Amino acid sequence: MREGMRVTLVGKPNVGKSSLLNALLQEDRAIVTPIAGTTRDTLEERTRIKDIHIVIIDSAGLRAKPELIEKKGMERTRSALEKADLALVIFDTSQPLDDNDKLLMHEVGEKPKLVVLNKSDLPASWQPDKIKDFLANEKPLTLSAKTLNGFDSLKEALYQKAIGGERVGESLIITRERHRDHLHQAAHALQNAGKSLSEGYSEELVAVDVTLAMEHLGIILGKTFEEDLLDKIFGQFCIGK
């Protein structure tokens, strides 16, 4: 079990990844310049949207013909992308589509993603039909990391992706803060129950902690456990309730 959905920002150089990171954090954490390739390493930061935790990773730009020093940064970008639960795929609509954009979609592949069309404050160079064909079935979000126009839609989309938690590999991602608190309380109660059981305390005392754990889990699941569940649990230990 781990906390927070990992979101990696990916795009070719100078599409506004670092500006988007700063906007999500509401502070200037990443260096932003007009020079392409300013970001050469990954930068990991944490933030919250409503009551969920998100880990955001800024990354070096991906392009088809990188310079030698860029190659190392691109390797780290690919590593961050592989570990991500969600890719935030960023395009600059003020520039024509090129081979680097095509490379980006190939690199992301089947990874869960949100597509962002950035720099909506500038004149668009993309034709609507090209966008539709290029992005296939993905529904893009249009925004400006500079003016923050459309930014609320991005935050809501991220929230919706994380709201129920997702399973990635063997790890369960816990995104809601109150869910995490109830899980911790349930785990603590079960630890106490296990300790009481091993030390020979009465079934009634053990049942108190088990019931408490069930109540915390019930809050998360939105359900109340049946009374006979305790009988089933204790029946497996042949001690009765």
N, C-alpha and C positions, 0 to 999 in steps of 0.2 A: 504494500500500500504506500503510495506517495502522494504528496500534496501539490496541487496546482497543475493546470494544463500547460504543457510546454509548446510554445508557439515560436517558430523560427521565421524571421523575415527574410525572404529571398527575392532576388531580382538582379538584373544586370547592373553594372556600375552607374551611379548617379540617377537612379529612379526615385530616390527619396526615402530609402529604408531608414536611415538614421533620423531623418526628420519625423518619420512616422513613429519611431521608437520614442523620441522625445515628447511627441504629442500624447502618446499613450501613457507615458510616465508623468506628464505635466511638469517636466523639468528638463533642462539641457544636460543629458548624460552622455550623449554621443556627439562627436565633433561633426559639424556640418559645414562643407565648403562646396563651391561650384566645381571643384576639381574631381573628375571621375577617379574612383579607386582610393578615396581617402580612408575608408575602412579596410584594414588589412587583416583584422582578427575578429573573432566573435566577441560580443559583449552581452552578458547575461544580466537581466534585471528582473525584479518582481514588482507586480502591481496588483490592484484589485479592480474588478468591475462589479458594481453592486456588492453582493456578498460572496463572490468567488475569487479565488486566487489564480493568477496567471503568471507564468514565467516566460518572459519575452527575450528572444535571442536575436540581436542584430548580427549581420554577417557580411563578409566580403562579397562584392558583386561577382556574378558568374558571367563569363563571356568566352567566346569560342577560341580566341587567340590571346591568352593572357601573357603578360610579361613574367619573367622568372620569379620575382618576388610575389606576384599575385597568385602564382600556382599554389604556394603554401597556404595562403588565405582561402583559396577555393577548396582545398582539401578539408580545411576546418569547417567551411560552410557545408560541404557534403556530409561531414560527420554530424554536425548540428541538425541538419535536415533529416538524417536517418533516425536520430534520437527523438525528434519532435513528434508530438501528438497531432499537430496541425501546422501546415505551411501557409504563411500569409504571402501569396505570390503577387508581387508588385510590378506593375508596368507603368511606363511614362507615356501617356497618350499624346503628349506634345511632340513626340518624336515618332517617325515612321517605324513600322514593324521591321525587324531585321533578324539576322541569323541568331543573334544573342537571345532574342525573345523566344525563338523556336527551341534553342538549346535549353532555356529555362523550363519550358513546359515538359521537355523530355526528361530533365533532371528530376523534376518533382514527381513525374509518373503518376502512380495510383495513390500516392500519399493523400490523406484527407486535407482539403485545402479551402481557403477563401481567396478569391481573385480580386485584387484591388487595382482599379484604374486611377492612378495618381496624377496630380498636376492639372486638375480640372479648371484651375484658375487661368490656365494658358490656352491659347487656341489649339484645337484638337487636330492631329495629323492622321488619325485613324478613321477609316470609313466604316460605318455601321455593319456593312455586310462582311468586311474582313474580320471585324471583332467576333461576329457570330461564328464564322467558320473556324477561326483560329482557336477560340476558347471552347469549342465543342459544346458540351452540356453544362459548363460552368456558368453560373449567374454572377456577373461581376458587380462590385460595389464601386461607384464613382465618387471620388472625393479629392480634396486638396489638403495635404499635410501642412501646407503653408497657411491657408486661411481657416482651416478646420471645417470647411463646408463639406457636409456629408459624413462628418466624423462620428456623429451619434449613431448612424446606421451601422458603421463598422463595430462600434462597441457593443451594440445590441446583437449583431451577428456573432461576435466572439462569445457573448454571454449565452446565446442560444446553443452554440456548439458545446459549451462546457456545463450547462445547467444540470444535466443529469449525470455528469461524470461519464467516462468512457473506459473501456478496458483495452490496454495496450500491452501485448505480450502477457506476462504473468503479473503485471502491476495494475492495481485498481487505482485510478486517479480520483482523489477526493477533492472536489472543487468548492463545495459549499462549506463555509466556516462552521455553521451550526451543525451540519452533518458530521464534520470532523470532531467537534466537541462531544456529540452524543456517542460516536464510535469510541472515543477515548474513555468515556464514562462506562460504556458497556464492557470494554476490554478490562478496565480496572475492576469492575464488579465480578467478572468471570474469573479473574486472577484470584480475587478474595475467596470466591466460591471454591476454586480448586485447592487453595491453601487450606481452607476450613475442612474440606473433604479429606485431604491427605492427613490432616492432624487429628481426625476422628471427632470433629465437632458434630453436633446434632443435625439431623436432616432439616429441621426447621430453620436453623441458622444458615445453612447452605442455601435453602430455598429463598431466603430473603435476598441474597446477592444475585441468584439466578433470575428471580423476578425483576429485580432492578435492571439487570442487563436486558431482559426482554422488553421492558418499558422503553429504554433508550433506543433499542432497535426498532420498536414499534413506531416511535416518533418519526424516524427516518423513513420507514416504509409506508407510513400513513395507515397503519392497521393495528388492531388490538389482538393479541394472541389469546387463543382459547384457554380456558382454565385447565383443561385436561392435558395441555402440553407439558406442564410440570410433571404430571403423573407419568407421561411417556418418557421424559428425560430421566427422572429418578428410577423408573422401572428398569432402565438399561443398566443401572448400577445395583439393582436388586436390593434397594434399601427402602423403597416406598417413600411417599411424600410425608 
